[in-house]
Amino acid sequence: MRNIKLIIFDLDGTLVDAYPAIIQSFNYTMRKLDYPRQDNLTIRRAVGWGDDSLLEPFINSKDLKKAVSIYRGHHKTALLKKSSLFPQVDKVLTYLKDKGYKLAVASNRPTKFSWIIIRRLKLEKYFVYILCADKLKRRKPHPEILHKIMQRLSVKPCQALYVGDMTIDAQAGRRAQIKTIIVTTGSSRSAEVKKERPCRIIARITDLLKFL
């Protein structure tokens, strides 16, 4: 992939394994509001659209505002204890930065909680720009977040690469006319991802280096 100047990464499921924290906070919220607990896979499959969308299918609409408040209150602590980098992420980011690529983050996770993860895992040194969907009108799969990052960094779509883990990432990348690579460490099944026809599908983040 020649002429790439900017690599934009999704956060959860792509660089960071925050699923243990999400699962713990989700079931804590369910317990506090007397809703049934959900199994790990069910919760994992619901991740990626923002925390309100994560909770909404499992509770009555009248309880959503309270549920989000409980979830977020618990989650800011859970993230500190239960989030980690996927294997070799730090080495991949170091390599890419040393090679002169601009690196950015585009996440549907709210800014406050993205920064808890980023600071906890010491990721801020790698990125020139971090943008989360709560600062915008529309979340992924809308391409707005990718457009904003490219505009901010004065990079054309043909000079950018997007790396995510979900079908919504593949959709956002396609709509933004950016080459997109999906790593299968996140919430979407491989078969779902294949239907979206990203540029590449990889099993682990280290495989990204084969294409750069």
N, C-alpha and C positions, 0 to 999 in steps of 0.2 A: 504494500500500500504506500505508494510514493506520494510526496507532496503533503503528507499529513503534518499539521503544525499543532493541532489541539486535540487532546483526548479527553472526553467528558465521561465521567463514571457515575453510574447510579451508586448508592451507598449500601443499603440493606440488601443482603442476598448476593451482592456482587463483590464488595470489598470486605464487608463486615457481617459476621454471624451474630445477629442480635435476637435470633429466634428464641433462645432460652429466656431472655428478658421479656420478650413480647408474650410468650406463653404464660409466664408467671404473672405478669400484670393483667392479662386478659382474664385468667381464671380467678384471680383475686377480685376483680371487678364483678364477675359473675356471682361469686360467693357473697359479696357485700350486698348485692341487690337481689339475692335469692333466685338467681337463674341457674340452670344446669351448667356444670363444667363441660368443656369441649376437649376432645382429644388433640394431641399435638399436631397431627396432620391436618385436621380440619382448620385449626387456627393458622397454621403455616400457609395453607392455600388461600386464606382470606387476606393475607398481608399484601401491602403494596399500594393501596389506594388512599392512605391516610388513616389516622386512628379512629375517626368518626365512622368511616366506611368499614373499618375492621369490626366494630362493635354492632353497628346498626342491624345486620341480618339476624342477630341472636337475641335481641331484646325489643320490648315495646317502644314505639317512637316517643311516648311520653317520658321514658326514662333515659333517653339518649344523652341529653345534656348532662345529667348527673353522672351517667356512666363514663362519659369522656373525662369529666373532672376527676372521678375516682381513679380511672386508668392513668391519667397523666400524673396525678399525685404519687401513685405507686411507681410509675415507670421511670421517673427521674432518678430514683434510687436503684431500681432493678438494672438499669442500663450500666451503672457503674460497676455492678457486681457480675453481670451475666453476659456482657458483650465482648467479643474478641474478633481479631482479624482472621480471615481465612488463611490457610497456609501460604506462605511466601508473598503475601500481598506487599509487605514492606519492601522486600527485595525488588519486586516488579516496579513499584512506584519510584524507588531510588534509581533504578536503571533508566526508566523513562525520563525522569527529570534530568539525570546526568546527560542523556542524549539530546536534551534541548527541547523536548516537547513541553508545551503548555498543558497543564493538567487542571481539570475543574470537576466539580461535583454538581449533579442535578438530581435532587431527591424529592419525593412526595412526602417524606417525613417532615413535620414542622421544624422550623429553624432552631428553636430552643433545644429540642431533643437531638437533632442532628449534631449540634455543637457539643452536647454532652458526650456523645460517642466520639466525635472527632478529637476533642481534647483528651478524653480518657485514653484513647488509643494513639495519641500523639501523631495525628495525621495532618494537622494544619500546615506543617512545613512543606508538604508536597504540592499544595494546590494554590493557584493564583486567584481562583474565584470559586465560591461555594454559594449555590442558590437553591432555595427550597420553595416548594409550591405554595406555601402559605403567604409568600410575598407576591403572588401572581393571581390573576383572575381564574386560571384554569390549570388543573393538574394534568400530568401525563395520564393517558396517551396523547393529549393535546401537545403539539410541539412547541408551545410558547416558551417553556423553560429552556429548551435547546436554542431557540432563536435568540432569546435574551442573552444567553452566555456567549454565543458567537458575536452578537453585536457589541457586547461589552469588551470583548477581546479582539475585535476587528479581524475576525476570521471568516472566510467564506465556507459554505457547506461542503464544497469539494476538498477543503483543507481540514475537515474535522472528522473525528471518529467517535462514535458513542458506544459505550460498553455497559450493558445492563444484564438483568437476569430473568425478566418476565416478558410475557406477550405484550404488555403495555409499553415496555421499553422498545421492543421491535417496532410497534406501531408508531410510537413517537419519533423514533429515528427515521422511519420511512417517510412520515409526513413532513419532517424537517429536511428531507433529502440529504441525510447524512448516512455514510456507511455505518452499519451497526453490527456489533458482535454480541451475541448472547452467551453467557456462561451459565451452565445448568446447575448452579449451586443455590438457586433461590426457590421461589414459590411456584413457578410454572413448570408443568411437565414438558419433557422433550418433544412429545408429539404436538402439543399446543404451540410450542415455539416454532417448530418446523413449518406449520401452516402459515406463519407470518413471513416466511422467507427472508430472514436476516442475511446479511452478507456472509457471516460465519456463525457456527454454533460450536462452542468449546466446552470441555468438561471441567477445566480449572483455569484460574486466572493466569497461571504461568504460560498457558498455551497461547495467550495473546502475543507474546514476544515472537512467535513463529511467523506472524504476519506483518511485522514492522521492520 
